[in-house]
Amino acid sequence: MSAVHPVPQLEVVTESTTNTRERTTYQTCRKVSVIAASDVTADVSEQSNKDSVNDGFCGESFADKGELLSSLSPLLFSMKLFGLYFHRDPRHPRRTDDPEWNSAAASTDTTSAKLRVYATIILILAWVNDIRFTTTFTKSDHFGSVLLMKIIVFTWCGMYAIFQTTCYCACHSGQLIKILSTITVTRDCIRGAHRAAIGLTVLIWIVLVCAMSIGIYLYLNRLEEYDFLFAPFFTYIYVPQEYVRATKTVGIISFSLVLPGVMFAHVMSLIMVYIFYSQFKKLKRNFRRAVGERGQFNGDLSVFRRRHQTLSRAVSKVDGFMKFSNVAGFVCHICNIILLFYSIIFYPATRIDFVSTTPYIFWLGINITGLLFSASAGVIVNHMVRYDRLCVSYYTV
């Protein structure tokens, strides 16, 4: 008799079998709330403000709406003085017969309109000033400390125009005020942002006072090698002796907006990065607390996922209007520091006396400070991305 080989039995997998297996699999980890990515995305889009409605996140209450904006009032006030911040009026203002209309809101809208016009004028002057400084270079220029200083001043004017445009676009589009007034942050973040805003604002004003003192000192000493600051006068246009003082006064006033415009924009970027860094760090800390020693997750994964996506969307909006200014500032500061060190080391004329050395030391300190602001923001963003990857890796497991 021939050997009878057993016929392999084929397992018929039906939809009911698959559902049964899935239920069996999910029963082994009941503590994890598993939600499809599409469901979470839809839930986030429909409930973008759910974090602000809830009492808080992981037992910690959020700050009230507008509290973050008010905590930055010292910095925002200084930015208003130099045309870096304004609140755009709504496109469809309420009528006076509206029952919710009040005179206080109307006066606020009027103030915002004035600030917007003022910021527009400053923006135009910034680009005109940048174009004006192209006339500092003449055919008689030769490679030396004066030419390197012209390049440094020209890069600062270009950087100022870029920063001014960035802040104007952020305010004109309403993205900056929307983020500051609607993002949900914890109360410790409010306190930290307030302290940082006050400290950095005071530091910038001290730097501005020192800069004005040095500028007045150089103005009174009448250093002719810095007449290029008043271009095209003295470089392409002859100025009679009786109009020299008036011309230099106007030139100093127009150039005095460059330094605060760059530094206050740096501070705002650093404050924004600090806010998101602190919230991502708190999200990571709470997530690790929810993960047990054996890797089991005790909590609702959709809550963490929604909070993570809310912060990520806000970061994307901020990065959309600040990435160009941050890159421009980082590159320009590095180039200026190299040029200044080169001038101080290889040109003894920059070290003859205190008057000739002061401008180079001052610009070196300012560029190092700006580079520290940019580098600090970069380091914080790097940590933020690392936390972001950690959260995403947990969500996709």
C-alpha positions as a printed Julia matrix, in Angstrom:
397×3 Matrix{Float64}:
   0.0     0.0    0.0
   1.2     3.4   -0.82
   1.85    5.86   1.94
  -0.92    8.34   2.49
   0.37   11.88   2.98
  -1.73   14.11   5.2
  -3.34   16.96   3.34
  -2.35   20.35   4.88
  -5.28   22.18   6.32
  -5.69   25.75   5.1
  -6.86   28.27   7.65
  -9.6    30.43   6.33
  -9.19   33.91   7.7
 -12.41   35.77   7.77
 -13.23   39.27   8.9
 -14.65   37.94  12.14
 -11.42   36.02  12.81
  -9.35   39.17  12.25
 -11.54   41.2   14.54
 -11.32   38.48  17.18
  -7.51   38.52  16.98
  -7.43   42.27  17.22
  -9.63   42.21  20.29
  -7.39   39.57  21.83
  -4.31   41.66  21.12
  -5.79   44.83  22.56
  -6.9    43.05  25.7
  -3.27   42.48  26.67
  -2.63   46.24  26.95
  -5.82   47.74  28.21
  -4.05   50.7   29.74
  -3.01   52.1   26.36
  -5.57   54.1   24.44
  -4.93   53.23  20.8
  -6.38   55.61  18.19
  -5.76   55.68  14.49
  -3.64   58.49  13.09
  -6.48   59.73  10.89
  -8.83   59.84  13.86
  -6.33   61.81  15.91
  -5.71   64.25  13.07
  -9.41   64.83  12.64
  -9.82   65.2   16.36
  -7.03   67.75  16.5
  -8.38   69.78  13.62
 -11.86   69.87  15.12
 -10.69   70.55  18.66
  -7.7    72.84  18.23
  -8.66   74.84  21.28
  -9.5    71.89  23.52
  -6.36   72.41  25.59
  -7.51   75.91  26.5
 -10.97   74.65  27.44
  -9.72   71.92  29.72
  -8.43   72.63  33.2
  -4.89   71.79  32.2
  -2.53   69.08  31.12
  -1.52   66.16  33.34
  -2.94   67.81  36.44
  -1.29   71.19  35.86
  -3.51   74.12  34.97
  -2.87   76.36  31.98
  -2.54   80.12  32.21
  -5.45   82.3   31.21
  -5.76   83.59  27.67
  -3.77   86.78  27.18
  -1.6    86.23  30.24
   1.41   85.31  28.12
   0.96   88.43  26.02
   0.76   90.66  29.07
   3.85   89.06  30.62
   5.9    90.22  27.63
   4.66   93.83  27.84
   8.11   95.37  28.64
   9.61   93.79  25.53
   6.59   94.54  23.33
   6.56   98.18  24.44
  10.2    98.58  23.45
   9.49   96.91  20.12
   6.64   99.34  19.49
   9.01  102.27  19.91
  11.12  101.03  17.0
   8.26   99.86  14.78
   8.81   96.15  15.37
   5.39   95.31  16.8
   1.8    96.33  16.2
  -1.62   94.74  16.39
  -3.46   94.66  13.1
  -7.1    95.71  13.17
  -9.72   93.14  12.13
 -10.74   93.26   8.47
 -14.44   93.53   9.36
 -14.7    95.89  12.35
 -17.86   95.92  14.4
 -20.46   98.6   13.86
 -21.15  101.21  16.49
 -24.71   99.89  16.9
 -23.38   96.44  17.79
 -24.43   95.63  21.37
 -20.94   94.24  22.06
 -19.22   97.39  20.79
 -17.61   99.64  23.37
 -15.48  102.78  23.29
 -12.48  101.08  24.9
 -12.21   98.63  22.02
 -12.55  101.49  19.54
  -9.7   103.41  21.16
  -7.55  100.28  21.07
  -8.23   99.84  17.35
  -7.26  103.47  16.73
  -3.99  102.99  18.59
  -3.28   99.82  16.62
  -3.88  101.65  13.34
  -1.41  104.36  14.32
   1.2   101.79  15.3
   0.72  100.02  11.98
   1.29  103.25  10.03
   4.34  104.0   12.16
   5.75  100.5   11.57
   5.18  100.89   7.83
   7.15  104.14   7.78
  10.01  102.55   9.76
  10.05   99.59   7.36
  10.36  101.9    4.34
  13.15  103.85   6.05
  14.97  100.6    6.84
  15.17   99.59   3.19
  15.98  103.13   2.09
  18.77  103.17   4.64
  20.08   99.86   3.32
  20.07  101.19  -0.24
  21.73  104.39   0.97
  24.65  102.49   2.44
  25.54  101.05  -0.95
  26.96  104.51  -1.68
  29.56  104.15   1.07
  31.83  102.3   -1.36
  33.84  104.46  -3.73
  36.55  103.94  -6.36
  39.18  105.25  -3.98
  38.59  102.44  -1.48
  41.48  100.08  -0.86
  41.68   96.96   1.25
  42.14   98.01   4.86
  40.43   98.56   8.19
  38.18  101.33   6.87
  36.89   99.17   4.0
  36.27   96.27   6.38
  34.33   98.59   8.69
  32.21   99.72   5.73
  31.38   96.09   4.97
  30.41   95.49   8.61
  28.12   98.53   8.71
  26.56   97.58   5.36
  25.81   94.04   6.54
  24.18   95.42   9.69
  21.91   97.66   7.62
  20.9    94.69   5.44
  20.33   92.55   8.51
  18.22   95.3   10.07
  16.05   95.54   6.95
  15.5    91.77   6.97
  14.62   91.72  10.67
  12.27   94.68  10.29
  10.53   92.99   7.37
  10.18   89.75   9.32
   8.57   91.44  12.32
   6.31   93.49  10.07
   5.08   90.42   8.19
   4.5    88.54  11.44
   2.41   91.4   12.83
   0.64   92.23   9.55
  -0.46   88.63   9.05
  -1.59   88.43  12.68
   0.39   85.24  13.32
   2.54   86.67  16.1
  -0.34   88.12  18.12
  -2.4    84.97  17.52
   0.32   82.7   18.86
   1.03   84.88  21.89
  -2.64   85.26  22.77
  -4.02   81.77  22.04
  -1.28   79.23  22.75
  -1.86   77.34  25.99
   1.15   77.34  28.29
   1.69   76.48  31.94
   2.04   79.14  34.6
   5.69   78.44  35.28
   6.36   79.21  31.62
   4.63   82.57  32.07
   6.87   83.43  35.0
  10.02   82.35  33.17
   9.12   84.26  30.02
   8.35   87.39  32.07
  11.72   87.28  33.85
  13.56   86.65  30.59
  11.73   89.49  28.83
  12.54   91.98  31.59
  16.19   90.92  31.89
  16.91   90.95  28.16
  15.05   94.23  27.64
  17.09   95.94  30.34
  20.28   94.49  28.83
  19.44   95.85  25.36
  18.64   99.3   26.71
  21.98   99.39  28.53
  23.7    98.48  25.27
  21.8   101.21  23.46
  22.85  103.83  26.02
  26.48  102.75  25.6
  26.13  102.89  21.83
  24.71  106.4   21.89
  27.46  107.53  24.23
  30.14  106.15  21.9
  28.42  107.69  18.88
  28.23  111.11  20.5
  31.86  110.82  21.55
  32.98  110.04  18.03
  30.73  112.79  16.69
  32.28  115.4   18.97
  35.8   114.26  18.08
  34.95  114.61  14.37
  36.65  111.49  13.12
  36.67  111.98   9.36
  37.25  108.29   8.66
  33.66  107.58   9.76
  32.08  110.12   7.41
  30.88  107.17   5.29
  28.08  106.71   7.86
  26.42  109.77   6.3
  26.62  108.54   2.69
  25.91  109.57  -0.02
  27.01  112.81   1.62
  30.8   113.15   1.99
  31.29  110.23  -0.41
  29.5   111.35  -3.57
  27.86  114.64  -2.55
  29.9   117.57  -1.33
  28.59  119.19   1.86
  29.44  122.82   2.63
  30.96  123.52   6.0
  27.86  125.28   7.35
  25.71  122.19   6.68
  28.08  119.57   8.04
  26.6   119.47  11.55
  23.01  119.21  10.31
  23.94  116.46   7.84
  25.71  114.41  10.49
  22.81  114.81  12.92
  20.32  113.42  10.39
  22.71  110.59   9.52
  23.17  109.59  13.15
  19.4   109.57  13.75
  18.78  107.32  10.73
  21.58  104.96  11.72
  20.47  104.83  15.38
  17.5   102.6   14.44
  19.73   99.79  13.16
  21.09   98.49  16.46
  17.84   98.32  18.48
  15.94   96.9   15.51
  18.3    93.94  15.27
  18.73   93.31  18.98
  15.05   93.49  19.98
  14.14   91.14  17.11
  16.8    88.75  18.43
  15.26   88.91  21.9
  11.76   88.17  20.61
  13.02   85.12  18.71
  14.82   83.88  21.81
  11.73   84.35  23.98
   9.54   82.45  21.51
  12.02   79.58  21.37
  12.2    79.47  25.15
   8.4    79.21  25.43
   8.18   76.23  23.09
  11.24   74.57  24.61
   9.76   74.73  28.12
   6.45   73.27  26.94
   8.07   70.45  24.98
  10.28   69.69  27.97
   7.26   69.51  30.26
   5.49   67.28  27.73
   8.45   64.91  27.74
   8.62   64.86  31.54
   4.92   64.05  31.89
   5.18   61.39  29.19
   8.02   59.64  31.01
   6.02   59.7   34.22
   3.14   57.97  32.42
   5.42   55.17  31.23
   5.89   52.49  33.86
   9.08   50.63  34.75
   8.17   47.74  32.45
   7.3    49.98  29.54
   3.54   49.93  30.0
   1.76   53.23  29.39
  -0.67   54.47  32.05
  -2.77   57.17  30.52
  -4.57   58.41  27.45
  -2.2    58.49  24.48
  -4.52   60.74  22.48
  -4.13   63.54  25.07
  -0.36   63.55  24.7
  -0.62   63.28  20.96
  -3.02   66.19  20.71
  -0.83   68.35  22.95
   2.24   67.48  20.89
   0.54   68.34  17.61
  -0.77   71.62  19.02
   2.75   72.72  19.97
   4.17   71.45  16.67
   1.72   73.5   14.64
   2.59   76.62  16.62
   6.32   75.98  16.08
   5.72   75.61  12.34
   3.94   78.98  12.24
   6.74   80.72  14.12
   9.4    79.08  11.98
   7.58   80.22   8.86
   8.19   83.92   9.53
  11.4    83.8   11.61
  13.63   81.34   9.79
  15.02   83.88   7.32
  15.9    86.44   9.98
  17.54   83.82  12.21
  19.71   82.5    9.4
  20.64   86.02   8.23
  21.56   87.05  11.77
  23.67   83.97  12.42
  25.64   84.28   9.16
  26.14   88.07   9.38
  27.34   87.95  13.0
  29.92   85.29  12.24
  31.24   87.16   9.2
  31.43   90.44  11.12
  33.32   88.86  14.01
  35.89   87.45  11.58
  36.34   90.83   9.89
  36.68   92.65  13.2
  39.28   90.24  14.55
  41.17   90.51  11.29
  41.17   94.33  11.49
  42.28   94.44  15.12
  45.07   91.9   14.64
  46.57   92.9   11.3
  46.04   96.68  11.21
  47.89   98.62  13.92
  45.95  101.78  13.04
  42.98  100.31  14.9
  45.03  100.18  18.13
  46.71  103.59  18.13
  44.64  105.17  20.88
  41.36  104.83  22.72
  39.38  106.78  20.13
  40.42  104.54  17.24
  40.03  101.3   19.2
  36.61  101.98  20.76
  34.46  101.45  17.61
  36.07   98.09  16.84
  35.74   96.84  20.41
  32.14   98.02  20.56
  31.11   96.35  17.29
  32.94   93.19  18.31
  30.99   93.03  21.56
  27.68   93.7   19.8
  28.27   90.98  17.22
  29.34   88.49  19.87
  26.16   89.27  21.82
  24.01   88.8   18.72
  25.78   85.54  17.92
  25.13   84.31  21.46
  21.44   85.07  21.03
  21.32   83.2   17.72
  23.41   80.28  19.03
  21.33   79.99  22.2
  18.17   79.84  20.12
  19.8    77.21  17.92
  20.79   75.06  20.9
  17.3    75.29  22.34
  15.75   74.35  19.0
  18.12   71.37  18.79
  16.9    70.11  22.18
  13.35   70.78  21.08
  13.8    68.63  17.97
  15.3    65.86  20.09
  12.26   65.9   22.38
  10.02   66.0   19.31
  11.66   62.87  17.9
  11.3    61.11  21.23
   7.59   61.82  21.36
   7.05   60.84  17.74
   8.89   57.55  18.3
   6.56   56.75  21.18
   3.49   57.71  19.18
   4.41   55.52  16.22
   5.19   52.41  18.29
